[in-house]
Amino acid sequence: MKTVSMQLVTVELENGHRGVFIGAPLVTDERADADCQVEEVWFSDIQDVPDEISLTRLIRMLQDQLCRCLATLQ
């Protein structure tokens, strides 16, 4: 079976609300040094996705979003 690496990021706000975000791994055991500290955090607009979306389709959407963000920065 083919696998995909994913990482969860949990954010807790001062008011106690929490969100969990899923994405491609940013920090791995091999790269958990000082160069991997969080510098900035961006939030996209809220997007409605079908509740039966496949993981493959969701990953493609995430990759597309990341490409648009990187293109905006350049």
Sequence and secondary structure as in RCSB ss.txt:
>XXXX:A:sequence
MKTVSMQLVTVELENGHRGVFIGAPLVTDERADADCQVEEVWFSDIQDVPDEISLTRLIRMLQDQLCRCLATLQ
>XXXX:A:secstr
      EEEEEE TTS EEEEEES S  GGG SGGGS             TT  HHHHHHHHHHHHHHHHHHH 
